[in-house]
Amino acid sequence: MALPSLGQDPWNLLDVFFFSLLLLLSLPPATGTGGQEPMPRVKYHAGDGHRALSFFHQKGLQDFDILLLSSDGNTLYVGAREAILALNIQNPGTPRLRSMIPWPASERKKSECALKKKSNETQCFNFIRVLVSFNATHLYACGTFAFSPACTFIELRDSYLLPISEDKVMDGKGQSPFDPVHKHTAVLVDGMLYSGTMNNFLGSEPILMRTLGSRPVLKTDIFLRWLYQDASFVAAIPSTQVVYFFFEETASEFDFFEELRTSRVARVCKNDVGGEKLLQRKWTTFLKAQLLCAQPGQLPFNVIRHAVLLPADSPSIPRVYAVFTSQWQVGGTRSSAVCAFSLSDIERVFKGKYKELDKETSRWTTYRGPETHPRPGSCSVGPSSDKALTFMKDHFLMDEQVVGTPLLVKSAVEYTRLAVEAAQGLDGNSHVVMYLGTSTGSLHKAVVAENRSAYLVEEIQLSLDPEPVRNLQLAPTQGAVFVGFSGGIWKVPQANCSVYVSCVDCVLARDPHCAWDPESRICRLLSGLTQSSWKQDMERGNPEWACAHGPMARSPRRQSPPQLIKEVQAVPNSILELPCPRLSTLASYHWSHGKTIVPDASSTIYNGSLMLLPRDGVGGLYQCVATENGYSYPVVSYWVDSQDQPLALDPELAGVPRERVQVPLTRVGGGASTAAQRSYWPHFLIVTVLLALVLSGALIFLLTSPLGALRARGKVQGCGALPPREKAPLSREQHLQPRKDHRTSAGDVDADNNHLGTEVA
C-alpha cells in the first residue's frame, strides 16, 4: 500500500508499518448466529441502566420462595424464612413493605431438629412452603417448622397481616415437606387443599393428599406403590372435574434401565370420597401417565421442573406449558426445553388403555381384559364397586404417553421456573409470552410464533452471583413480573419498549407489548390508548413494510436511510476509532464507506469498531450496517471530515439531522490525544508483535546454530550411510519395530540416577 505522509516525525513510517500489521491481525466482523437454536435478541447484564428494575429486600430475611398475588392485584404476599410479608405493589418503583409477621419454629422443635443431625444454621428453621388465599379474610400457610411441618390460618385486615397465635398452629404433615430442599406443590380448589409432598422425615414417602373443606381427607396408598419413593412434585393444576399433579420419578415400567427418570401427570377427581371397604380414606380415582417432551431423533427431556396452565380467558385451546431438563448431559452441559401439552390430549390418554404388571415376568404390559362400567378411575357419581376398586389397585398407570410439542430448546441453560400470559397485538391476535427463570439468575422472555416455535426477545441477568430463580409471579395489572431469589424480590417490567430507538429496531424486536408511534417517533408500550397509526409486525417482523408509508415489496438489498449523522473531525497522526453499538445479537454487521465495503488498506475492525488511519481519500460517510431478518439498516452513521480539506455533505443526506461528536483517538506519531478517551490497544499489539518477532528470531537461532554441532558430536564411527546393498524395511511393522541396539548406556547414568546421554550403536 502507498505510505501516507504523516509529518516530519521519523517514527511515522514505523507507525504505518505496524498499522499494516494490525490489518493482518484484526478480527473479522461479528456475524449473527447461524444455528437453529434460538438466541436472545437483546442481552442485559446485571446492573445495566437500559433495563430499569427494582429490588426489594428486608434486613435479616432470606429465602423469598413463595409468592402470592392478591385478588385485586395490588398486594404481593411473600413466604420467606420464618416470616410472611405483604408488599404494596400498586405504585411504580420498588415494592413497599405493608406489613410483616414473624413465624419462627419453636425452640423445642429446633432442639429436636438438631438432635436429628440437622443443621442449626441452614435447616432447622421454618421455611414457608404453602401460601394460598383461603377466602377474602384469611390466608392459609404451611412451613417446614424445623422438620416438623405445621400449618395455620392468617387473618387479613385491609390487606394487612395479623399476628399468628400459637394455639392456631396445627400439624402440617402431608401438606408441607419436612426438608426445605424437597420439591412440593399445593393448590386450593373449592376450599380444599390438594398437596403433593414428602410425608416422612427421611423423604422416602411421597404422597398426594386432600385436606380442608367438607369432604373427607384422602391420600395415596403407600403400600400399593402408586408413587415411586423418589417422586418429586412441581405443579398442581385444577380443571373442571379433576386436579392434575405434575411430577417426576424413577420409571418402573422400563426394565432395560436401572435409574431412568420420567415425567408424569397424575389425576384425581374432585368428587372422590374414598372406598367403603377397600381403599378407605384413600384415592379411588388415582391415575398417572407419562409425559414425553422430545425432539425427533433426540434423547428426551425426561425431568420436569415446572408447569403452568395458560389462563382460561385465552381464546386458544387450554394448554399446559412445562419446562424440562434432561438427566443426561450432552457435551458436558445440560439443556432445557419448553413443551406445550393440550388438556384435551391429557384427558384422552386418561380415557385410554391401562398398563398392568405381569407378576410372572415382572414386566409392564398393556391390559387387554374386559372393561367394566362404570369405568374404573372415572369421576362417576357415587362409590365404586369392590371389583372396580380391586382393579384400581393394580391398574393405575396408563398405557399411552402424553406427547408434548417442543416450543423452545436451549442448550447450556437450565430453566427452573415458568410464567405464561397471552398478550394481544395490534392485529388483534393473541400471542403466548413466556417468562423463564434459569439456574444462574437470568430471566428469558420468549414469544411463541404461529409455527409453534418460540423465539427469545431478551435475556436479563438479574443476579450478580449465579443462583437459581426461586419463583415467578405475573402481575398483569401492574405490567410486571416478580422474581423471587434467596436475598429478595426483583420487579421486572414486562417490556422495555423505550430501548428501541427506531422504528426498524422496534419492529424487528417482535415484542407483542411494543409498537412504534410514528407521530412521537417512540417505541411505546401497548395499552388501552393504542392508536391505529402505530406500527407492529408480529408475523414477519418486516420493517420495510411496517415502517414505510405503504406496503412495499420485501427486498434484502434495500437499506433504509440514516436517522442521524455524527460528524467527526479527523486528526492527523492518529487512529480514529468509530464505535458501532450492537443492537441485536441476531444481526450481522459490516462497515461501508459510500458504496464500498470496508476495511481497506487504511482501516481495520476491532471488536466491532472501525479503526481508521486518516489519509487522502478517507473522508466521507461511514456506516455500520446491520442485516437482520433479510433487512439492512444503518446502526450508526459517521461523516469523517478533514481539517485541511472539508468535504461537502452528499446532497441526498442534506435533510438528515447532524451532530458534532468526539470519538476515541490514539496518537501514532507522538503528541497527546485530543479526544476525551484514549485507546491503548495499538500500543499493546505493537509490543506483542515486537516481542513475538524477537522470541521467534532467538528460537530459530538456537535451533539452527547448535543443531549441526550436536549432530556431528552424536555420530559414531561406522554409523554413517547404509551399505549400498542394504534396503529400507520391507513393511511398516518392521520399520516401526525398535532396534535392539538402541539403548541407554549404563555408563551414561550419574550417581543420582540421571541420564547424561544416549549411545547409538
SVG drawing of the C-alpha trace seen along z (x, -y; Angstrom):
<svg xmlns="http://www.w3.org/2000/svg" viewBox="-74 -23 109 89">
<polyline fill="none" stroke="black" stroke-width="0.4" points="0.0,0.0 1.1,-3.6 2.5,-5.1 0.7,-8.3 2.5,-11.4 2.2,-11.8 4.5,-14.7 8.2,-15.0 8.4,-12.6 10.8,-9.8 8.6,-7.3 5.7,-7.8 6.9,-5.3 7.3,-2.7 3.8,-3.5 2.3,-2.9 4.2,0.4 2.7,1.5 -0.7,0.4 -0.3,2.7 0.5,5.5 -2.8,4.7 -4.7,5.1 -3.4,8.7 -4.1,9.4 -7.5,7.8 -10.6,9.9 -13.3,10.3 -16.6,8.5 -19.0,10.1 -21.9,12.0 -25.2,13.2 -25.9,16.7 -26.4,19.1 -27.6,22.1 -31.1,23.3 -31.1,22.7 -32.8,19.5 -30.7,16.8 -31.9,13.8 -32.0,10.8 -31.0,8.4 -29.0,9.2 -28.8,7.1 -26.1,7.6 -26.8,7.2 -27.0,3.5 -27.5,2.4 -29.2,-1.0 -31.0,-0.3 -33.3,2.1 -34.9,0.3 -35.5,2.8 -36.3,2.5 -35.2,4.8 -36.9,5.4 -35.1,6.9 -35.5,6.9 -32.7,6.9 -32.4,10.2 -34.7,12.1 -33.8,14.5 -35.3,17.3 -38.1,15.4 -39.5,18.6 -43.3,18.4 -45.2,15.6 -49.0,15.0 -50.8,12.2 -54.0,10.8 -57.3,10.9 -57.1,7.1 -53.6,7.3 -52.3,4.6 -50.6,6.7 -48.0,9.4 -47.8,11.8 -44.4,13.4 -43.4,16.5 -39.8,16.2 -37.7,18.0 -39.7,17.7 -41.7,14.7 -44.6,13.7 -44.7,10.4 -47.3,8.2 -45.9,5.9 -47.7,2.9 -47.0,3.1 -49.7,0.7 -47.3,-2.2 -44.5,-2.3 -40.9,-1.6 -39.7,0.7 -42.4,2.6 -43.0,1.2 -43.5,3.3 -47.0,3.0 -46.8,5.5 -44.7,8.4 -45.4,11.1 -42.7,13.5 -43.4,17.2 -40.3,18.9 -40.1,22.5 -40.3,23.0 -37.1,23.6 -38.2,27.0 -38.6,28.0 -35.3,26.5 -33.6,28.6 -35.3,31.7 -34.2,30.9 -30.6,30.6 -30.8,33.9 -31.8,35.5 -28.4,34.5 -29.8,31.5 -28.0,28.1 -28.9,25.3 -27.5,22.8 -29.3,23.9 -32.1,26.4 -33.7,26.1 -35.9,23.1 -39.5,22.6 -39.3,22.4 -42.7,21.3 -43.8,23.7 -47.6,23.2 -49.2,19.8 -52.7,19.7 -55.7,17.4 -58.4,19.3 -61.1,16.6 -61.4,12.8 -60.3,12.5 -57.8,15.4 -54.6,16.9 -53.6,20.4 -49.8,21.1 -47.7,24.1 -44.0,24.4 -41.3,27.0 -41.2,25.8 -37.7,27.3 -38.6,30.7 -42.0,30.8 -44.4,29.4 -47.0,27.0 -49.9,25.0 -52.0,22.1 -54.6,19.6 -53.6,15.9 -56.2,13.2 -56.2,10.2 -57.5,6.8 -57.3,4.3 -54.5,6.4 -52.5,6.2 -51.4,9.4 -52.4,10.0 -50.1,11.9 -50.2,15.7 -51.2,17.1 -49.6,20.4 -52.9,22.1 -53.9,21.8 -50.9,23.7 -51.8,27.3 -50.0,30.3 -48.9,29.9 -47.8,33.4 -48.7,34.2 -49.2,30.6 -45.6,29.3 -42.4,31.2 -40.1,31.9 -36.9,30.9 -36.8,27.5 -34.9,28.8 -37.7,31.3 -39.9,30.1 -43.6,29.7 -46.8,28.3 -50.2,27.2 -53.4,25.7 -56.6,24.6 -59.8,25.6 -63.3,25.0 -62.0,24.6 -60.0,27.8 -56.2,28.0 -54.6,30.5 -50.9,31.0 -48.1,33.2 -45.1,33.6 -43.0,35.9 -44.8,37.4 -41.9,38.5 -38.7,37.3 -36.5,39.3 -38.0,38.1 -38.9,41.5 -42.7,41.4 -44.3,39.2 -48.0,38.5 -50.9,36.8 -53.3,35.5 -56.5,33.6 -57.3,31.6 -59.5,28.8 -63.1,28.4 -66.1,30.5 -65.0,33.7 -63.1,36.5 -59.3,36.3 -57.8,38.6 -54.3,39.6 -52.4,42.1 -51.9,45.6 -48.2,46.1 -48.2,49.9 -49.6,50.1 -46.6,48.1 -48.6,45.8 -45.7,43.4 -42.1,44.3 -40.2,43.3 -38.2,40.6 -41.2,38.8 -40.7,35.0 -43.7,32.8 -43.5,29.5 -47.1,28.3 -50.8,28.8 -53.3,27.6 -57.1,27.8 -59.5,28.5 -63.3,28.8 -63.7,32.2 -60.2,33.2 -56.9,31.9 -53.7,32.7 -50.3,33.2 -47.1,32.9 -44.0,34.6 -41.0,36.8 -39.9,40.1 -37.9,43.2 -39.7,45.2 -40.7,48.7 -42.1,49.8 -38.8,49.7 -36.8,52.7 -33.8,52.0 -32.8,49.0 -31.9,49.1 -32.4,45.5 -34.4,43.9 -36.2,40.7 -39.5,39.9 -42.0,37.1 -45.6,37.8 -49.0,36.3 -51.4,37.8 -55.1,37.2 -57.6,37.4 -61.3,36.5 -62.6,33.7 -65.7,35.7 -63.7,38.7 -64.8,39.7 -62.7,42.9 -63.9,46.5 -66.3,48.0 -64.5,51.3 -61.5,51.2 -59.3,48.1 -60.9,46.4 -59.7,42.8 -57.6,43.4 -58.0,42.2 -60.1,44.4 -59.6,42.3 -55.8,42.0 -54.3,42.5 -51.0,41.4 -49.4,41.2 -46.0,40.5 -45.2,37.0 -43.0,37.0 -41.1,33.9 -38.6,34.7 -37.3,33.7 -37.4,36.3 -34.3,38.4 -33.0,36.9 -32.9,38.0 -36.0,37.0 -36.1,34.2 -37.2,36.5 -37.0,34.3 -39.9,31.8 -39.0,28.7 -42.2,26.6 -45.6,26.4 -48.3,23.8 -51.7,23.5 -52.4,20.7 -55.2,18.5 -58.7,19.6 -59.6,16.4 -57.2,17.2 -59.0,17.8 -56.8,20.7 -57.2,24.3 -56.2,24.6 -52.6,25.8 -50.2,26.7 -46.7,25.3 -43.8,27.0 -40.1,26.7 -37.9,29.8 -34.2,30.7 -32.5,34.0 -31.0,36.5 -28.1,36.8 -25.5,34.2 -24.5,33.8 -21.1,32.1 -20.7,31.5 -23.7,29.2 -27.4,29.7 -30.1,28.5 -33.6,27.4 -36.8,27.4 -40.3,25.9 -43.2,28.2 -46.9,27.5 -49.5,30.1 -53.1,29.8 -55.6,30.5 -57.7,32.5 -54.7,34.8 -54.2,35.4 -57.9,36.2 -57.8,38.6 -54.9,40.5 -56.7,41.0 -59.7,42.4 -57.5,44.9 -56.0,48.3 -54.3,49.3 -51.0,50.9 -50.7,53.9 -47.7,55.7 -47.2,59.3 -46.2,60.9 -44.6,63.9 -42.2,61.8 -42.2,58.6 -42.9,56.6 -45.5,54.0 -47.8,54.8 -51.0,53.4 -54.1,54.6 -56.4,56.3 -59.0,57.7 -62.7,56.9 -63.8,53.4 -66.2,52.7 -68.9,50.0 -68.6,47.5 -65.0,47.2 -62.6,47.7 -61.0,44.4 -63.6,42.3 -65.3,39.4 -68.6,41.2 -71.1,40.1 -71.3,42.4 -68.9,45.0 -67.3,47.6 -67.8,51.3 -65.3,53.5 -64.5,55.1 -63.6,51.7 -61.5,50.8 -59.6,54.1 -58.9,53.3 -57.7,49.8 -55.1,51.1 -53.0,52.6 -54.1,50.6 -53.1,47.0 -50.7,46.5 -52.0,45.5 -50.6,47.2 -50.4,44.3 -48.0,41.3 -49.0,37.7 -46.8,36.2 -46.0,32.5 -45.0,30.0 -41.4,28.7 -41.6,24.9 -38.1,24.0 -34.9,26.0 -31.9,24.2 -28.5,25.8 -26.3,24.9 -29.3,23.4 -31.3,24.9 -34.8,23.4 -36.2,23.6 -39.5,21.7 -42.0,20.6 -44.8,18.0 -47.1,17.7 -49.5,15.0 -51.5,14.2 -50.6,10.7 -52.8,9.1 -51.0,7.4 -52.1,4.6 -53.5,7.1 -56.0,8.3 -54.4,11.8 -53.3,13.3 -49.7,14.2 -48.3,16.5 -45.5,14.9 -43.3,17.0 -41.0,15.8 -38.4,18.3 -36.1,18.3 -32.8,20.0 -30.5,21.7 -27.9,18.9 -30.2,16.0 -31.3,14.9 -34.8,14.2 -35.7,15.0 -38.7,13.6 -39.9,15.8 -42.8,15.4 -44.5,18.4 -44.8,17.8 -47.6,19.1 -45.5,22.0 -45.5,23.3 -41.8,22.4 -40.6,19.8 -38.1,17.0 -36.3,15.2 -36.9,11.4 -34.5,10.7 -32.3,12.0 -31.9,10.2 -29.2,11.2 -30.7,10.3 -28.3,11.8 -24.6,10.9 -23.8,14.2 -25.1,17.4 -28.1,18.6 -31.4,20.2 -34.6,18.3 -36.9,19.5 -40.3,18.3 -42.1,16.2 -45.3,14.3 -47.1,12.3 -48.9,9.1 -50.9,8.2 -52.5,5.1 -49.0,3.7 -47.4,4.8 -44.6,6.6 -43.3,10.0 -41.9,10.6 -38.9,12.8 -38.0,14.5 -34.4,15.0 -32.7,16.1 -32.0,12.5 -35.0,10.6 -37.5,10.0 -36.9,8.3 -39.6,6.3 -39.2,6.6 -41.4,4.7 -42.9,7.0 -41.4,5.0 -38.7,2.4 -40.0,0.6 -38.1,-2.6 -34.8,-0.8 -35.8,-0.5 -34.8,-3.9 -36.0,-3.5 -39.0,-2.0 -36.8,0.6 -35.5,1.8 -38.9,1.7 -40.5,3.8 -37.6,6.3 -37.9,7.0 -41.3,8.6 -42.4,7.9 -46.2,8.1 -46.1,5.5 -44.3,2.8 -45.4,0.8 -43.9,-2.2 -45.7,-5.5 -44.8,-7.4 -46.1,-10.7 -43.9,-10.9 -41.2,-8.6 -41.1,-6.5 -41.5,-2.8 -44.4,-2.6 -45.9,-0.1 -49.3,1.1 -52.2,0.1 -55.8,-0.9 -54.7,-4.2 -53.4,-2.4 -53.7,-4.3 -54.4,-2.9 -51.4,-4.6 -49.0,-2.6 -46.8,0.0 -46.1,3.6 -45.5,6.8 -45.6,9.9 -45.9,12.3 -42.9,11.4 -41.1,8.7 -40.6,6.8 -39.6,3.1 -39.7,2.3 -43.5,2.8 -44.3,1.6 -42.0,-1.5 -43.0,-2.8 -46.0,-4.9 -47.5,-2.0 -46.9,1.7 -43.7,2.4 -42.1,5.5 -39.6,7.1 -36.0,6.9 -32.9,7.9 -30.9,5.4 -32.9,2.4 -31.4,0.2 -33.1,-2.5 -31.5,-5.9 -29.7,-7.1 -31.7,-8.8 -28.8,-10.8 -25.3,-11.6 -22.5,-12.1 -19.8,-14.5 -16.2,-13.5 -13.1,-15.6 -10.1,-13.7 -6.9,-14.5 -3.5,-14.0 -1.1,-11.4 -3.8,-9.5 -6.0,-6.4 -9.7,-7.3 -12.0,-4.8 -15.6,-4.7 -17.7,-2.6 -20.7,-0.5 -23.3,0.3 -24.7,3.9 -28.4,3.5 -29.2,7.2 -27.3,10.4 -29.3,11.9 -27.9,9.3 -24.8,9.5 -22.7,6.2 -20.5,4.7 -18.9,1.3 -19.4,-0.7 -17.7,-3.8 -20.0,-5.3 -20.8,-2.4 -17.7,-0.3 -17.2,2.2 -14.5,1.6 -12.0,2.4 -9.5,1.4 -5.8,0.6 -6.3,-2.3 -8.7,-0.8 -9.4,2.3 -12.2,3.6 -11.6,4.4 -14.4,5.5 -16.9,4.1 -15.4,0.6 -13.8,-0.8 -10.1,-1.8 -9.4,-4.4 -6.0,-5.8 -6.6,-9.3 -5.0,-9.8 -6.0,-11.1 -9.5,-10.0 -10.6,-8.5 -13.2,-11.2 -16.9,-10.9 -19.7,-8.8 -19.0,-5.7 -21.9,-3.5 -22.1,-0.4 -24.9,1.6 -26.8,4.4 -28.7,7.1 -31.4,8.9 -34.4,10.9 -33.4,10.0 -33.4,6.3 -30.4,4.0 -30.3,0.7 -27.6,-1.6 -27.0,-1.3 -24.7,-4.4 -23.5,-6.9 -20.3,-9.0 -19.3,-11.8 -15.4,-12.0 -14.2,-15.5 -10.6,-16.7 -9.1,-19.8 -7.3,-20.7 -9.9,-19.9 -13.5,-19.9 -15.8,-17.7 -19.3,-18.8 -22.1,-16.6 -23.9,-14.4 -27.0,-16.2 -29.0,-13.1 -28.2,-13.4 -29.0,-17.1 -32.2,-16.6 -30.7,-14.2 -30.0,-15.7 -26.3,-16.1 -24.5,-16.2 -20.8,-17.0 -19.3,-14.3 -15.9,-13.2 -14.6,-9.7 -11.6,-7.9 -8.3,-8.9 -4.9,-7.3 -1.7,-9.2 0.6,-7.1 3.3,-9.7 3.7,-11.4 1.7,-14.0 -1.3,-13.9 -4.8,-12.7 -7.4,-15.4 -10.3,-13.2 -11.8,-12.6 -11.0,-8.9 -7.8,-7.2 -7.3,-3.7 -4.1,-1.9 -4.8,1.3 -2.5,0.4 0.5,0.0 -0.3,3.3 -0.4,5.1 2.8,3.4 4.7,4.5 3.2,8.0 4.3,8.2 7.8,7.0 8.1,9.5 6.9,12.3 9.5,11.4 12.4,11.3 11.4,14.6 10.9,16.2 14.4,15.0 16.0,16.3 14.3,19.6 15.4,20.0 19.0,19.1 19.0,21.7 17.6,24.4 19.8,23.8 23.2,22.9 24.0,25.6 22.0,28.3 24.7,29.2 27.3,29.4 25.1,31.7 24.5,34.0 28.2,34.2 29.1,34.9 26.5,37.6 27.7,39.6 29.8,42.7 32.3,44.2 30.7,46.9 27.3,45.3 27.3,43.3 25.3,44.2 23.9,47.6 25.9,50.0 24.8,50.0 23.2,53.4 21.0,52.6 17.5,51.6 14.8,49.9 12.5,52.0 10.0,54.1 7.0,53.4 5.6,50.7 5.7,53.0 9.3,53.8 10.0,50.1 8.2,49.2 9.9,52.0 12.5,50.6 16.1,51.6 17.7,53.8 20.9,51.9 19.3,48.6 19.5,48.4 20.8,46.2 24.3,47.0 24.9,47.8 27.8,45.6 25.7,42.6 23.8,42.5 25.3,40.5 25.1,41.1 21.7,39.5 20.3,41.9 20.0,39.1 20.5,39.8 23.5,38.0 23.1,39.0 22.4,41.9 24.7,44.2 23.8,45.2 25.3,48.4"/>
</svg>
